[in-house]
Amino acid sequence: MSVVVIADIIGSRRLESRSDAQRRLEAVIAAVEADRPLATQPLTSTVGDELQAVYDALENALTAILLLQLALPDDIRCRYGIGVGEIAPVDSRAGERTDGPGWWAARAAIERVHALQQRAAPSARTWVAAAEGEDAAMAPTIALANAYALARDQLVAGMTERTRRLVYGRCLGRTQAALAAEEGITQSAVSQALAGAGAGALLTGLDLLERAS
């Protein structure tokens, strides 16, 4: 069983420069992967504004997505559909590719995120779905993951770009003093920004995920 992710850029048609946004997105993905390598196949552009990745555990996928959300600038936002299920290689002249129920579940998950954004949860960015045949056994885990993701997405959506950078730094274990020096602000300002954004809850949740993995 694999955990796969499909991501797409929100509002890509409204971007001033689609090519520039794609280059910056790929640079952020590479930086996050260098800081915390978690994927067996890192997020890679496929067609249009879509990217795909493969992980060996749900906790790793959720951690990687959080770090990417925190690292992205204000003008580039993504949706993430996580699929849990089997995938298998397929013959392709384009190189090594995979297909299977895991990818179908990820597609269903990203469609669910899009639907949630329209009405019930505008800040939703992440959803998890299990492939048919896996859903019964995985149902409690999937439900908990989605409850966590919805609350987490709401917190991240309320942060400024600077605050996200600060939280990202704390996720990597950087001290508040070091972050203050990088941003040219006081340590007190860093502490206040983190507290006001609910960073403690995010960091505790991240620690629980990493312990699980």
N, C-alpha and C positions, 0 to 999 in steps of 0.2 A: 504494500500500500504506500502511495506517495501523497504528498501535499503539494499542490500546484497553485500558482497564482496567475491570474490575468489582471492586468492593470491598464487603465486608459486615462487619457488626459481629459479633464473636465473642461468643456467649452473650448475645445481645440480650434474650432472654426472661427472663434472670436479673437484668437491671439493675433497680435500685430505681426509677428513673424513665427510661423510654425516651425521653420527650420532652426531658428535660434533657440526656440523653446525646447526642441528635441535635443539639441546639442547640450544645453544647460541641464536638462533632465538627466541625460546619460552621464554627464560629469558628476552630478550629485549622487547618482546610483553607484558609480565607481568609487566615490569617496566614502560613502556609507559602507559599501562592501569591504573596502580596505580597513575601515575602522572596526568593523565587526563582521567578519566573514561567516555567514550562516547558510548560504544557499549551496545546493549541489549544482544548480544551474542558475546563476544570477539573472536578475531581470534583464531581458534582452528585447530590443525592438523587433517586431514581427512585420505587421502590415499596418498602414495608416498610423493611428495614434495609440496602437496597442503594444503592450509588452507582456512577456511571459517569463515565469521563473519556476523552479522546482526546489522543494525543501524535503528534508527527511523527517520533519516533525512539525506539527501544527504550532507548537510553541515557538519554533524558530521562524516560521512564516509571520506570525503575529509580532514578534520582536522586530524583525527586519522592516515590516511595514510601518511600525511606530517610528523607528529611527528615520525612515525615509520621509514620513509626514513631517517630522520635526525639522528635517534638513532642507526641505524644499522652500523656495522663496514664495512670497505672497501670490505672485502672478502665475504660478504653476501648481495646479492641484490635480490629484488623481483619485480615481475609484479603484477598489481592490476586491476582486472576487477570489475567494480561496476555495479550492475543491479538494476533497479528501476521497481518494479512490485509486484504483489501479490505472497505470498508464503503460504503454508498450511502444517499442520502436516501430516505425513504419518506413517502408522503402520510399526514398525521395531523392531526386537529382539535386535538390537544394541542400543536401547534407543531412546530418542526423536529426531526425524529428520524432516526436512521440504523439500518440493519440490515445484515446480511451475514456472510460467513465470519469476519471479524475478531472479531465479537461471539460467534459460536459457539465460536471457539477460546478466548476469554477465559472463557466459561462452563465449558468443559472444564478449563481451567487452575485455576479456583477450586475445582472439584470435586476435582481432584487434590490441591490443598493440604489440603482437608478430610480426604481419605483419608490423607495423610501424617501429619497431626496425630494421627490415631487410633492409629498404630502406629510407623512407622519414624522419624518426625521430629516429635515433639510441638511443637518450637519453630518449625516451618515456618510461614511467613506468606505467601510469595510463590512463584508458579510462572508460567512462560512457556510458551505453546503457539502453534504456527503453524497457520494455516488449511490445510485440505486443498488441495493444489496448490502451497503455499508450503513445506511441511514438508521436502521433500527438499533444496532449495537452502539452506534456513535451518537445517538440522539441526545443523551444528557450532556455529553462533552460539547457537542455542537451548540446546544442551547446556551450553555454557560459561556462559551467563546463569543457568541453573538451578543449576549447581554453585556459582557465586558467590552467588546469592540464598540458598541453603540455609546456607552458612557465615556469611553476613552476618546472617541472621535469628537464628542461634544466638547470635552476639555480642550483638545488640541485646536478645534475650530475657533475657540475664544481667545487664543493667544496671538500676540503680535509676532512679527518675524523675529525680532530680537529675543523675545521670551522663548520662542521655540529653539533658537540657537543656544540659549542658556540651559534649557531643559536637556537638549541633545548633549551638551557638554557634561552635564551631571550624569546622564545615562552612561557616559563613557568613563565616569569616575574622576572627572576634572574637578578641582576644588573651586569654591566660590571665589577665592582670591585670584586664582588664575583666570577665571572667566571675566572677573571685573577688569583685570589688566587688559585682556583681549578686547573688551568692549569700550574701554576708556571711561568706566563708571566706577562708583564705589562698591565695596563688598556689601554694604548695607542696601544699596539699590538692587543688587543681584538678589539678595535674600528676600527683599520685599516683592520683587517681580516673581520669583519662584513661588513664594507663599500665596500670592494673589491669584496665580494661574492654576493652583492645585497640583503643583509639580510633585509634592510629596506622595499623593495618591498614584500618579503615573509611575514614579520611581519604585514605589512598593509593589505595584502590579508587575513592573518589569522584573524586579527581583524574584517574584513568585514564578514568573514564566521561566526565567533562567534556571531556577532551582528545579523546576519540573523537567527541563530538558537535560 
